[in-house]
Amino acid sequence: DANDAFEHDCEVQDVNVKHYHADNGQFAETIFQRDCRNKGQKLTFCGVGAHHRNGVAENSIKQLTLCARTLLLHAQCHWPEYITTMFWPLALLAAADRMNHLHVDADGVTAEMKISRACGQTTRLKNFHTFGCTGYILDHCLQLAGGAGPPKWDPRARLGIYVGHSPSHAGSC
């Protein structure tokens, strides 16, 4: 089940789950509670509307929201005719990517390195560009190896907006 898969992922990262602090949803089911008891894990529940109970998570959400808002407002200042609040989800993803890969603690470790245990990994700075900036995207005919390109006087690229890193393509729309 999902709990076993989660705990297996934790074990792979050398994390031992000792305590769950959850809402009253599926975590309140008898099966989950019995599983926690059998594994010697503690289980506590949040009160209704008690989001203040997890200050670390709430602060992370606050920082993520502020970063995404800043990215979006900066882009809107430069390109108000193109950047709207419809870009909010993409700004949030870009902010999370920056927080995971660019925020370095006193030991020189990023959040991504802590989770993946890949401390030898270098930060991929060349993949970070200004959110919402314009960029040229090569015509798809020219991206194909050995394919015939567009006619001689047709544009070879189109103008796009950078909305974040994507491992499979340029991340523009």
PLY file of the C-alpha trace (Angstrom):
ply
format ascii 1.0
element vertex 173
property float x
property float y
property float z
element edge 172
property int vertex1
property int vertex2
end_header
0.00 0.00 0.00
0.98 3.68 -0.16
2.26 3.77 3.41
4.61 0.83 2.82
5.89 2.45 -0.38
6.48 5.75 1.47
8.33 4.03 4.30
10.39 2.01 1.83
11.49 5.28 0.16
12.36 6.62 3.61
14.45 3.53 4.41
16.37 3.92 1.15
17.30 7.43 2.34
18.27 6.10 5.81
15.24 7.76 7.42
13.35 5.89 10.13
9.71 6.99 10.53
8.92 7.24 14.24
5.93 9.54 14.30
3.11 10.69 12.02
1.29 13.98 12.65
-1.68 13.96 10.31
-5.13 15.30 9.61
-8.27 13.33 10.41
-8.75 12.02 6.86
-7.51 8.64 5.74
-4.90 8.61 8.49
-7.70 8.16 11.05
-8.74 4.83 9.51
-8.35 1.76 11.70
-6.02 0.01 9.25
-3.51 2.86 9.29
-3.68 3.22 13.08
-3.14 -0.53 13.53
-0.18 -0.46 11.14
1.41 2.36 13.16
0.91 0.44 16.43
2.42 -2.73 14.94
5.51 -0.78 13.81
5.86 1.07 17.14
5.14 4.43 15.51
3.29 7.27 17.23
0.31 8.90 15.54
-1.15 12.29 16.48
-3.79 14.39 14.75
-4.15 18.10 13.97
-7.19 19.95 15.21
-9.53 21.51 12.67
-7.87 24.59 11.16
-4.69 24.03 13.20
-2.29 24.74 10.39
-0.11 26.69 12.80
1.03 23.40 14.34
3.71 22.85 11.71
5.74 26.03 11.58
8.50 24.54 9.42
6.08 23.53 6.66
4.13 26.77 6.90
7.33 28.82 6.61
8.40 26.82 3.54
5.02 27.45 1.92
5.32 31.16 2.75
8.83 31.40 1.26
7.76 29.50 -1.85
4.73 31.75 -2.34
6.76 34.95 -1.86
9.43 33.78 -4.32
6.84 32.82 -6.95
5.04 36.13 -6.48
8.29 38.03 -6.97
9.12 36.07 -10.13
5.67 36.69 -11.58
5.58 40.40 -10.69
9.06 40.94 -12.14
8.01 39.31 -15.41
4.77 41.33 -15.49
6.73 44.59 -15.07
8.84 43.82 -18.15
6.21 42.19 -20.38
2.76 43.24 -19.13
1.09 42.47 -22.45
2.16 38.80 -22.30
2.61 37.81 -18.65
-0.62 37.46 -16.66
-1.63 35.73 -13.46
-2.34 32.66 -15.60
1.42 32.03 -15.26
1.08 31.59 -11.46
1.40 27.75 -11.47
4.53 28.00 -13.64
5.99 30.70 -11.39
5.35 28.43 -8.39
7.18 25.54 -10.08
10.08 27.83 -11.04
10.29 29.11 -7.45
10.36 25.56 -6.08
13.10 24.64 -8.56
15.17 27.62 -7.45
14.64 26.90 -3.75
15.62 23.25 -4.22
18.70 23.90 -6.32
20.02 27.35 -5.43
19.47 27.78 -1.68
22.65 26.54 -0.08
22.99 26.03 3.69
26.09 26.75 5.81
27.55 23.35 4.86
27.28 24.12 1.13
24.42 21.66 0.61
21.18 22.37 -1.29
17.78 20.90 -0.47
18.03 18.65 -3.52
21.36 17.25 -2.30
19.91 16.53 1.15
17.08 14.50 -0.32
19.06 12.66 -2.99
22.22 12.21 -0.92
24.13 13.31 -4.01
26.52 15.72 -2.33
29.01 15.32 -5.17
26.47 16.79 -7.59
27.12 20.31 -8.83
24.43 22.96 -9.08
23.19 23.30 -12.66
23.44 27.10 -12.89
23.50 27.08 -16.69
19.86 25.91 -16.67
18.57 28.87 -14.68
17.27 31.86 -16.60
15.05 34.77 -15.63
11.45 33.59 -15.31
9.26 35.17 -17.99
12.12 36.41 -20.16
11.84 36.18 -23.90
13.85 33.67 -25.83
14.16 32.28 -29.31
13.06 28.71 -29.99
14.59 26.97 -32.97
12.13 25.87 -35.64
11.13 22.24 -35.11
12.28 21.32 -38.66
15.81 22.40 -37.75
15.74 20.43 -34.50
15.34 17.15 -36.37
18.65 15.56 -37.29
19.05 15.45 -41.05
15.58 16.84 -41.73
14.94 19.42 -44.42
14.80 22.89 -42.91
12.19 25.53 -43.62
12.29 27.44 -46.90
15.20 29.86 -47.27
13.32 33.08 -46.40
11.09 31.67 -43.64
11.98 32.41 -40.02
14.35 29.90 -38.43
13.11 30.56 -34.90
10.09 31.89 -33.04
9.87 34.10 -30.00
8.81 32.41 -26.76
8.63 33.01 -23.02
10.88 31.11 -20.62
8.76 29.62 -17.84
11.22 27.26 -16.17
13.59 24.36 -16.62
12.33 21.21 -18.26
14.57 18.16 -18.56
13.09 17.16 -21.92
12.87 20.48 -23.77
13.66 24.19 -23.60
10.87 25.04 -21.14
9.27 27.74 -23.25
5.73 28.22 -24.42
0 1
1 2
2 3
3 4
4 5
5 6
6 7
7 8
8 9
9 10
10 11
11 12
12 13
13 14
14 15
15 16
16 17
17 18
18 19
19 20
20 21
21 22
22 23
23 24
24 25
25 26
26 27
27 28
28 29
29 30
30 31
31 32
32 33
33 34
34 35
35 36
36 37
37 38
38 39
39 40
40 41
41 42
42 43
43 44
44 45
45 46
46 47
47 48
48 49
49 50
50 51
51 52
52 53
53 54
54 55
55 56
56 57
57 58
58 59
59 60
60 61
61 62
62 63
63 64
64 65
65 66
66 67
67 68
68 69
69 70
70 71
71 72
72 73
73 74
74 75
75 76
76 77
77 78
78 79
79 80
80 81
81 82
82 83
83 84
84 85
85 86
86 87
87 88
88 89
89 90
90 91
91 92
92 93
93 94
94 95
95 96
96 97
97 98
98 99
99 100
100 101
101 102
102 103
103 104
104 105
105 106
106 107
107 108
108 109
109 110
110 111
111 112
112 113
113 114
114 115
115 116
116 117
117 118
118 119
119 120
120 121
121 122
122 123
123 124
124 125
125 126
126 127
127 128
128 129
129 130
130 131
131 132
132 133
133 134
134 135
135 136
136 137
137 138
138 139
139 140
140 141
141 142
142 143
143 144
144 145
145 146
146 147
147 148
148 149
149 150
150 151
151 152
152 153
153 154
154 155
155 156
156 157
157 158
158 159
159 160
160 161
161 162
162 163
163 164
164 165
165 166
166 167
167 168
168 169
169 170
170 171
171 172
